[in-house]
Amino acid sequence: MATERRRFADDFAHTGPYADATSNLYESNPMLRCPLPFPLTRYTGQTPLQHAERLFGVVVGAALAASIALILTGCSTEVAKPSVELPAKFAASTASEMEPEAAWWETFNDPVLTDLVRRAMRENRDIKIAAERVRTARAGETISRSWLFPSVGMSAFGSDRSSGYSTAKKQGYPDTETVGAGLDVSWELDLSGRLRAGAAAAEAEALAAEDGVRGVRLLVMSDIASNYFTLVGALRQAETLGAISKAQDETLRLVNARHRVGLATSFDVERAQTDAASARAQIPPLETLAAVSRHRIAVLIGDQAFNAMSIQPSRGNAVAPEIRKGQPATLLQRRPDVLALMAQLDAANARRKQAAAEWFPRLFLGASYGRQGLELNGLDLGAARFTNVAGLLAMPIFNAGRTRAINEVAESGQREALLRAEDGIVRALEDVENALVTQTQERQRAQSLQSATESAEAALSHAQSLYDRGQIDLLPLLDAQRARLAVRLNANDSNTRLLLDSVQLYKALGGGWQVFEQPATPTAATTADRPPLS
């Protein structure tokens, strides 16, 4: 047997989106679409006293609902906050009061990189997509906040009912023609704070979307810098291999000349050919890496891959800067991912309050006012004013556990958001510690390889001089060339890695997006307005 429909409890159901357990967010106020219960109607000729007596019932209902709600809201829901203990400084660094540079890409003193970053901030498609999500979230906030205010609409109606009865019969069943228009007002009084909590949740979700845009900006600028320095490193390695390959080709020419006069063996020629060919074979993969990096940069700046060759890096050698690390507490105010997680936790706290309010009664008020004209059997009776006022008090009594399930969903979502926020804070600290250790160790490696490069160059020069005078055979010279090749390639690789590690550290520190922030609107909360993350 079908379940009987509850006239008012079902018609007036309007709650927030708890896993689709109830009606959606965009449902109109029920007082506009349902028959008004307990109508209090005044037509022309009704005295003010009679109208006041009819309104008395609505006032009593409102007072009763307010009293019940105040009694039931004695216990409030718990507000979840992260309980992660923040260290005073990073373990892999000394304490520093100085915050990282905002425009950190400018610290590399590379005008091409600076131009690419700024162009990407204007043209990148991922940033534009994230900005559209902010528009959607802000529109949702407006929708949620609109339920706090009365809704006003206008209606017009007309009807014409006629029959073929005789004039005598029309005295009992008359022909009527009705025309009218009026204003409709409906309002749900937020006695339990359910609508305010929904608006607060929507605002927090909009802030999370804004932090999502900041996070995308940070990812894009770090991807630009990483691919740019990968491109620079690949071109530098290819240039180094080209120069060494020419030197080895010259060595091969000298060995062939000595072989022709009997001063070198065929084995010496073959070894020289092997080393020269091996050096040339390492160049194509580097050219591939450079092309792929150019393609990625072109897409990141909003262009297409076939225009990638227009991206030409600076000729100077980029140097990894000394980076100011700041403190762990301020790190969490710069990391967009942590800010987004905290905003999502605020939204989950508000949704928890919204769900708790489902236990409380809800009060709806509605009114209509207008004029109506009536013709009866062709006789114009004139126009009259009409007023219709109604109130509805609804409270769940039995719904097979739906209200309890709504609260369980919201409570679980609150706990999940809390765990995500704590995990995000811990991971942010981990990212910085890892980046600091990696950069420190790579800097030491680069210094050692620089010293080794100078020694290898001196050893090769000495070996070449001895070989030219015939004091050593070819094998020591080839060994010196191989050592020089390996050390120079490792040194170039270390310099590139040091630049990439610097970018990774800046990314972990979370800065840079502030440079491209639009001026805050009066309704948008800024990062400075947020409570501390502790």
C-alpha positions as CSV (number, residue, x, y, z in Angstrom):
1,M,0.0,0.0,0.0
2,A,1.4,3.4,-0.9
3,T,2.5,5.7,1.9
4,E,0.1,8.4,2.5
5,R,1.3,11.8,1.5
6,R,1.7,14.3,4.4
7,R,0.2,17.6,3.2
8,F,2.3,20.1,5.1
9,A,5.4,18.2,6.3
10,D,6.2,17.1,2.7
11,D,5.2,20.3,0.9
12,F,7.2,22.5,3.2
13,A,10.3,20.4,3.4
14,H,13.3,22.6,2.5
15,T,16.7,21.6,3.9
16,G,20.4,21.9,2.8
17,P,22.0,19.2,0.6
18,Y,22.8,16.4,2.9
19,A,24.0,13.7,0.4
20,D,20.7,14.2,-1.5
21,A,18.8,13.0,1.5
22,T,16.3,15.9,1.3
23,S,15.1,18.5,-1.2
24,N,17.7,20.5,-3.2
25,L,19.0,23.9,-2.5
26,Y,17.1,25.6,-5.3
27,E,13.6,24.7,-4.1
28,S,11.3,27.7,-3.9
29,N,9.7,28.9,-0.7
30,P,6.7,26.5,-0.1
31,M,4.4,29.3,0.9
32,L,4.4,30.5,-2.7
33,R,3.3,27.1,-4.2
34,C,1.2,25.4,-1.5
35,P,-2.4,26.1,-0.5
36,L,-2.2,28.5,2.4
37,P,-3.3,26.7,5.6
38,F,-5.5,28.5,8.0
39,P,-6.1,31.5,5.7
40,L,-7.0,34.8,7.2
41,T,-8.8,36.7,4.5
42,R,-10.2,40.2,4.4
43,Y,-12.4,41.4,1.6
44,T,-14.0,44.8,1.0
45,G,-16.2,45.6,3.9
46,Q,-14.2,43.8,6.6
47,T,-13.4,46.0,9.6
48,P,-9.8,46.5,10.9
49,L,-10.8,44.9,14.2
50,Q,-11.9,41.7,12.4
51,H,-8.7,41.7,10.4
52,A,-6.6,42.1,13.6
53,E,-8.4,39.2,15.2
54,R,-7.6,37.0,12.3
55,L,-3.9,38.0,12.4
56,F,-3.8,37.2,16.1
57,G,-3.6,33.5,15.3
58,V,-0.5,34.0,13.2
59,V,1.2,36.1,15.9
60,V,0.5,33.4,18.5
61,G,1.9,30.7,16.2
62,A,5.1,32.7,15.7
63,A,5.5,33.3,19.4
64,L,5.0,29.6,20.1
65,A,7.5,28.5,17.5
66,A,10.1,31.0,18.8
67,S,9.7,29.8,22.4
68,I,10.0,26.1,21.4
69,A,13.1,26.8,19.3
70,L,14.8,28.8,22.0
71,I,14.3,25.9,24.5
72,L,15.5,23.3,22.1
73,T,18.6,25.2,21.0
74,G,20.1,25.2,24.5
75,C,22.8,22.8,23.4
76,S,24.9,23.8,20.4
77,T,27.0,21.6,18.1
78,E,30.7,21.3,18.6
79,V,33.0,23.4,16.3
80,A,35.9,21.2,15.2
81,K,39.4,22.7,15.1
82,P,42.8,21.2,14.1
83,S,45.0,20.2,17.1
84,V,48.3,20.0,15.3
85,E,51.2,21.4,17.3
86,L,53.4,23.7,15.2
87,P,57.2,23.8,15.8
88,A,58.9,27.2,16.4
89,K,61.2,26.7,13.3
90,F,61.9,24.2,10.6
91,A,64.2,21.4,11.6
92,A,66.4,21.7,8.5
93,S,66.9,25.4,8.8
94,T,67.8,28.1,11.4
95,A,65.1,30.3,12.8
96,S,64.1,33.1,10.5
97,E,61.7,36.0,11.0
98,M,61.9,37.1,7.3
99,E,59.1,35.9,5.1
100,P,59.9,34.4,1.7
101,E,59.8,36.7,-1.3
102,A,56.4,37.1,-2.8
103,A,57.5,37.4,-6.4
104,W,60.0,34.6,-6.0
105,W,60.6,34.0,-9.7
106,E,62.2,37.4,-9.9
107,T,65.0,36.3,-7.5
108,F,66.5,34.2,-10.3
109,N,67.2,37.5,-12.3
110,D,65.9,36.0,-15.5
111,P,63.7,38.4,-17.5
112,V,62.4,35.6,-19.8
113,L,61.2,33.6,-16.8
114,T,59.5,36.6,-15.3
115,D,57.7,37.4,-18.5
116,L,56.6,33.8,-18.9
117,V,55.2,33.7,-15.4
118,R,53.2,36.9,-15.8
119,R,51.9,35.8,-19.1
120,A,50.7,32.5,-17.7
121,M,48.9,34.3,-14.9
122,R,46.9,36.1,-17.5
123,E,46.3,33.4,-20.1
124,N,46.5,30.0,-18.4
125,R,43.3,28.0,-19.0
126,D,43.5,26.1,-15.7
127,I,43.4,29.3,-13.8
128,K,40.4,30.5,-15.8
129,I,38.6,27.2,-15.2
130,A,39.3,27.6,-11.4
131,A,38.0,31.2,-11.6
132,E,34.7,29.9,-13.1
133,R,34.4,27.5,-10.1
134,V,34.6,30.6,-7.9
135,R,31.8,32.2,-9.8
136,T,29.7,29.1,-9.3
137,A,30.5,29.0,-5.6
138,R,29.7,32.7,-5.1
139,A,26.4,32.2,-6.9
140,G,25.6,29.3,-4.6
141,E,26.4,31.6,-1.6
142,T,23.9,34.1,-2.9
143,I,21.3,31.5,-3.3
144,S,21.8,30.2,0.3
145,R,21.8,33.7,1.8
146,S,18.6,34.6,-0.1
147,W,16.6,32.1,2.0
148,L,17.1,34.4,5.0
149,F,15.0,37.1,3.5
150,P,11.3,37.3,2.4
151,S,10.4,36.4,-1.1
152,V,8.1,38.8,-3.0
153,G,6.3,37.9,-6.2
154,M,3.5,39.2,-8.4
155,S,0.6,37.2,-9.8
156,A,-2.2,37.8,-12.1
157,F,-5.2,35.6,-12.8
158,G,-8.4,35.5,-14.8
159,S,-11.2,33.1,-15.5
160,D,-14.3,32.9,-17.6
161,R,-17.0,30.3,-16.8
162,S,-20.2,30.1,-18.8
163,S,-22.9,27.6,-19.5
164,G,-25.8,27.0,-21.8
165,Y,-28.4,27.0,-19.1
166,S,-31.4,29.2,-19.3
167,T,-31.7,32.4,-17.5
168,A,-33.7,30.9,-14.7
169,K,-31.2,28.1,-14.1
170,K,-28.3,30.6,-14.2
171,Q,-29.7,32.1,-11.0
172,G,-28.4,29.0,-9.2
173,Y,-25.4,28.3,-11.4
174,P,-24.3,31.7,-12.7
175,D,-21.8,32.6,-15.4
176,T,-18.8,34.3,-13.9
177,E,-15.9,36.3,-15.2
178,T,-13.0,37.0,-12.8
179,V,-9.9,39.2,-13.3
180,G,-7.3,40.1,-10.6
181,A,-3.7,40.8,-9.7
182,G,-1.8,40.9,-6.5
183,L,1.5,40.7,-4.7
184,D,2.6,37.5,-2.9
185,V,5.1,37.5,0.1
186,S,6.5,34.4,1.8
187,W,9.1,34.0,4.5
188,E,10.6,31.3,6.6
189,L,11.7,32.7,9.9
190,D,15.1,31.2,10.8
191,L,14.3,30.4,14.4
192,S,16.8,27.5,14.8
193,G,19.6,29.1,12.7
194,R,19.3,26.5,10.0
195,L,19.3,29.0,7.2
196,R,22.1,31.0,8.7
197,A,24.2,27.9,9.0
198,G,23.6,27.1,5.4
199,A,24.6,30.5,4.3
200,A,27.8,30.3,6.4
201,A,28.6,26.9,4.9
202,A,28.1,28.3,1.4
203,E,30.4,31.3,2.2
204,A,33.1,29.0,3.5
205,E,32.8,26.8,0.3
206,A,33.2,30.0,-1.8
207,L,36.4,30.8,0.2
208,A,37.6,27.3,-0.5
209,A,37.0,27.8,-4.2
210,E,39.0,31.1,-4.1
211,D,41.9,29.3,-2.3
212,G,41.6,26.7,-5.1
213,V,42.4,29.4,-7.6
214,R,45.4,30.5,-5.6
215,G,46.5,26.9,-5.5
216,V,46.2,26.6,-9.3
217,R,48.2,29.9,-9.7
218,L,51.0,28.5,-7.5
219,L,51.1,25.2,-9.4
220,V,51.2,27.0,-12.8
221,M,54.0,29.4,-11.8
222,S,56.0,26.5,-10.3
223,D,55.4,24.4,-13.4
224,I,56.5,27.3,-15.6
225,A,59.7,27.7,-13.6
226,S,60.5,24.0,-13.4
227,N,60.0,23.4,-17.1
228,Y,62.0,26.6,-17.9
229,F,65.0,25.4,-15.9
230,T,64.6,21.9,-17.4
231,L,64.8,23.5,-20.8
232,V,67.9,25.6,-19.8
233,G,69.6,22.5,-18.3
234,A,68.9,20.4,-21.4
235,L,70.3,23.1,-23.7
236,R,73.3,23.5,-21.5
237,Q,74.0,19.8,-21.5
238,A,73.6,19.6,-25.2
239,E,76.0,22.5,-25.7
240,T,78.5,20.8,-23.4
241,L,78.2,17.5,-25.2
242,G,78.6,19.3,-28.6
243,A,81.8,21.0,-27.5
244,I,83.2,17.8,-26.0
245,S,82.2,15.8,-29.1
246,K,84.1,18.3,-31.3
247,A,87.2,17.8,-29.1
248,Q,86.8,14.0,-29.4
249,D,86.4,14.3,-33.1
250,E,89.7,16.2,-33.2
251,T,91.3,13.5,-31.1
252,L,90.0,10.9,-33.5
253,R,91.5,12.9,-36.4
254,L,94.9,12.9,-34.7
255,V,94.8,9.2,-33.9
256,N,94.0,8.4,-37.6
257,A,96.9,10.6,-38.6
258,R,99.2,8.8,-36.2
259,H,97.8,5.4,-37.4
260,R,98.7,6.2,-40.9
261,V,102.4,6.7,-40.0
262,G,102.4,3.7,-37.8
263,L,102.4,5.5,-34.4
264,A,98.9,4.2,-33.4
265,T,97.2,0.9,-33.6
266,S,93.8,0.1,-35.1
267,F,92.6,-0.6,-31.5
268,D,93.4,3.1,-30.7
269,V,91.4,4.3,-33.7
270,E,88.4,2.1,-32.7
271,R,88.4,3.3,-29.1
272,A,88.6,7.0,-30.2
273,Q,85.7,6.4,-32.6
274,T,83.7,4.7,-29.8
275,D,84.1,7.7,-27.5
276,A,83.3,10.2,-30.1
277,A,80.1,8.4,-31.2
278,S,79.0,7.9,-27.6
279,A,79.2,11.6,-26.9
280,R,77.2,12.4,-30.0
281,A,74.6,9.8,-29.1
282,Q,73.7,11.7,-25.9
283,I,72.6,14.8,-27.7
284,P,69.3,13.7,-29.2
285,P,67.6,12.8,-25.9
286,L,68.5,16.2,-24.6
287,E,67.0,17.9,-27.6
288,T,63.9,15.9,-27.1
289,L,63.7,17.0,-23.4
290,A,64.2,20.6,-24.5
291,A,61.4,20.3,-27.1
292,V,59.0,18.7,-24.6
293,S,59.8,21.4,-22.0
294,R,59.1,24.1,-24.6
295,H,55.8,22.5,-25.5
296,R,54.7,22.4,-21.9
297,I,55.6,26.0,-21.3
298,A,53.7,27.1,-24.4
299,V,50.5,25.4,-23.2
300,L,51.0,26.8,-19.7
301,I,51.1,30.3,-21.0
302,G,47.9,29.8,-23.0
303,D,49.6,29.2,-26.4
304,Q,49.9,26.1,-28.5
305,A,52.8,23.6,-28.9
306,F,53.6,24.5,-32.5
307,N,54.6,28.0,-31.3
308,A,57.0,26.6,-28.8
309,M,60.2,27.6,-30.7
310,S,59.5,31.2,-29.9
311,I,60.4,30.5,-26.3
312,Q,64.1,31.2,-26.1
313,P,65.7,31.2,-22.7
314,S,68.2,33.8,-21.5
315,R,71.9,33.2,-22.4
316,G,73.2,33.9,-18.9
317,N,73.7,31.3,-16.3
318,A,70.8,31.3,-13.8
319,V,71.9,31.0,-10.1
320,A,69.9,29.5,-7.3
321,P,69.1,32.3,-4.8
322,E,69.3,32.2,-1.0
323,I,65.7,31.6,0.1
324,R,64.1,33.1,3.2
325,K,62.1,30.4,4.9
326,G,59.9,32.2,7.4
327,Q,58.2,30.3,10.2
328,P,55.9,27.3,10.3
329,A,53.0,29.3,11.7
330,T,53.1,31.8,8.8
331,L,53.6,29.0,6.3
332,L,50.0,27.8,6.9
333,Q,48.7,31.3,6.0
334,R,50.5,31.1,2.6
335,R,49.7,27.6,1.5
336,P,46.5,27.7,-0.6
337,D,45.9,24.0,-0.1
338,V,45.9,24.4,3.7
339,L,43.7,27.5,3.5
340,A,41.2,25.6,1.3
341,L,41.1,22.7,3.7
342,M,40.5,25.1,6.6
343,A,37.7,26.7,4.7
344,Q,36.2,23.3,4.0
345,L,36.4,22.5,7.7
346,D,34.5,25.8,8.4
347,A,31.9,24.7,5.9
348,A,31.6,21.2,7.5
349,N,31.1,22.9,10.9
350,A,28.3,25.0,9.5
351,R,26.7,22.0,7.8
352,R,26.8,20.2,11.2
353,K,24.8,23.1,12.7
354,Q,22.5,23.1,9.8
355,A,21.8,19.4,10.2
356,A,21.2,19.7,14.0
357,A,18.6,22.3,13.2
358,E,16.6,19.7,11.4
359,W,15.3,18.5,14.8
360,F,13.7,21.9,15.5
361,P,10.3,23.4,14.3
362,R,10.1,25.6,11.3
363,L,7.8,28.6,10.9
364,F,6.5,29.8,7.5
365,L,4.6,33.0,6.9
366,G,2.8,34.0,3.7
367,A,0.6,36.7,2.5
368,S,-1.2,37.9,-0.6
369,Y,-2.6,41.3,-1.4
370,G,-4.4,42.6,-4.5
371,R,-7.6,43.5,-6.3
372,Q,-10.1,41.3,-8.0
373,G,-13.0,42.2,-10.4
374,L,-16.1,40.0,-10.8
375,E,-18.9,39.8,-13.3
376,L,-21.9,37.7,-12.5
377,N,-24.3,36.7,-15.4
378,G,-23.0,39.7,-17.3
379,L,-23.5,42.1,-14.4
380,D,-20.3,43.9,-13.3
381,L,-20.0,43.8,-9.6
382,G,-16.9,46.0,-9.6
383,A,-13.4,45.4,-8.1
384,A,-12.6,44.6,-4.5
385,R,-9.4,44.3,-2.6
386,F,-8.4,41.0,-1.1
387,T,-5.9,40.0,1.6
388,N,-4.8,36.5,2.4
389,V,-2.4,35.8,5.4
390,A,-1.3,32.4,6.6
391,G,1.2,30.8,8.9
392,L,2.6,27.3,9.2
393,L,4.5,25.6,12.0
394,A,6.1,22.3,11.0
395,M,8.2,19.9,13.1
396,P,9.4,16.4,12.4
397,I,7.9,13.7,14.6
398,F,8.5,10.5,12.7
399,N,10.4,10.1,9.4
400,A,11.9,6.6,9.7
401,G,15.3,7.9,10.9
402,R,15.9,10.4,8.1
403,T,16.7,13.3,10.4
404,R,19.1,11.2,12.5
405,A,20.8,10.0,9.2
406,I,21.1,13.6,8.1
407,N,22.9,14.4,11.3
408,E,25.1,11.4,11.0
409,V,26.1,12.4,7.5
410,A,27.0,15.9,8.6
411,E,28.9,14.7,11.7
412,S,30.9,12.2,9.6
413,G,31.7,15.0,7.1
414,Q,32.8,17.2,9.9
415,R,35.2,14.6,11.2
416,E,36.5,13.9,7.7
417,A,37.1,17.6,7.1
418,L,39.0,17.9,10.4
419,L,41.2,14.9,9.6
420,R,41.9,16.4,6.1
421,A,42.8,19.7,7.6
422,E,45.2,18.2,10.1
423,D,46.7,16.0,7.4
424,G,47.1,19.0,5.1
425,I,49.0,20.9,7.8
426,V,51.3,18.0,8.5
427,R,52.0,17.4,4.9
428,A,52.7,21.1,4.3
429,L,55.4,21.0,7.0
430,E,56.8,17.8,5.5
431,D,57.0,19.4,2.1
432,V,59.1,22.3,3.4
433,E,61.4,20.0,5.5
434,N,62.0,17.7,2.5
435,A,62.7,20.7,0.1
436,L,65.1,22.2,2.6
437,V,67.1,19.0,3.0
438,T,67.1,18.4,-0.7
439,Q,68.3,21.9,-1.5
440,T,71.0,21.9,1.1
441,Q,72.5,18.6,0.0
442,E,72.3,19.5,-3.7
443,R,74.1,22.8,-3.0
444,Q,77.0,20.8,-1.3
445,R,77.0,18.4,-4.3
446,A,77.2,21.3,-6.8
447,Q,80.2,22.8,-4.9
448,S,82.0,19.5,-4.9
449,L,81.4,18.9,-8.6
450,Q,82.5,22.4,-9.5
451,S,85.9,21.7,-7.8
452,A,86.0,18.3,-9.6
453,T,85.3,20.0,-13.0
454,E,88.3,22.3,-12.5
455,S,90.6,19.4,-11.6
456,A,89.3,17.3,-14.6
457,E,90.0,20.2,-17.0
458,A,93.5,20.6,-15.7
459,A,94.1,16.8,-15.9
460,L,92.9,16.7,-19.5
461,S,95.1,19.6,-20.5
462,H,98.1,17.9,-19.0
463,A,97.3,14.6,-20.7
464,Q,96.8,16.2,-24.1
465,S,100.2,17.9,-23.8
466,L,101.9,14.6,-22.8
467,Y,100.2,12.8,-25.7
468,D,101.2,15.4,-28.2
469,R,104.8,15.0,-27.2
470,G,104.6,11.2,-27.3
471,Q,105.2,10.7,-23.7
472,I,102.0,8.7,-23.1
473,D,99.8,6.5,-25.3
474,L,96.2,7.1,-26.3
475,L,94.6,5.3,-23.3
476,P,95.4,7.8,-20.6
477,L,94.2,10.6,-22.9
478,L,90.9,8.9,-23.5
479,D,90.5,8.3,-19.8
480,A,91.0,12.0,-19.1
481,Q,88.5,12.9,-21.7
482,R,85.9,10.6,-20.3
483,A,86.5,11.9,-16.8
484,R,86.1,15.5,-18.0
485,L,82.9,14.6,-19.8
486,A,81.4,12.8,-16.8
487,V,82.3,15.5,-14.4
488,R,81.0,18.4,-16.6
489,L,77.7,16.6,-17.3
490,N,77.3,15.9,-13.6
491,A,78.1,19.5,-12.7
492,N,75.5,20.8,-15.2
493,D,73.0,18.4,-13.9
494,S,73.6,19.4,-10.3
495,N,73.2,23.1,-11.2
496,T,69.9,22.3,-12.9
497,R,68.8,20.3,-10.0
498,L,69.7,23.1,-7.6
499,L,67.5,25.5,-9.6
500,L,64.6,22.9,-9.6
501,D,65.0,22.3,-5.9
502,S,64.8,26.1,-5.3
503,V,61.5,26.2,-7.2
504,Q,60.2,23.2,-5.2
505,L,61.1,25.0,-2.0
506,Y,59.3,28.1,-3.1
507,K,56.3,26.0,-4.0
508,A,56.4,24.3,-0.6
509,L,56.5,27.6,1.1
510,G,53.4,28.6,-0.7
511,G,54.1,32.1,-1.9
512,G,53.7,33.9,-5.1
513,W,50.0,33.9,-5.7
514,Q,49.6,37.1,-3.6
515,V,51.2,39.1,-6.4
516,F,48.3,38.4,-8.7
517,E,45.4,38.8,-6.3
518,Q,42.6,41.1,-7.3
519,P,41.5,43.8,-4.9
520,A,39.2,42.3,-2.3
521,T,35.5,43.0,-2.8
522,P,33.5,44.2,0.2
523,T,31.7,40.8,0.5
524,A,34.8,38.6,0.0
525,A,36.7,37.6,3.1
526,T,40.5,37.9,2.8
527,T,43.2,35.7,4.2
528,A,43.9,38.3,6.9
529,D,40.3,38.1,8.1
530,R,40.6,34.4,8.8
531,P,41.3,33.0,12.3
532,P,44.7,31.6,12.9
533,L,45.3,28.0,11.9
534,S,46.1,26.4,15.3
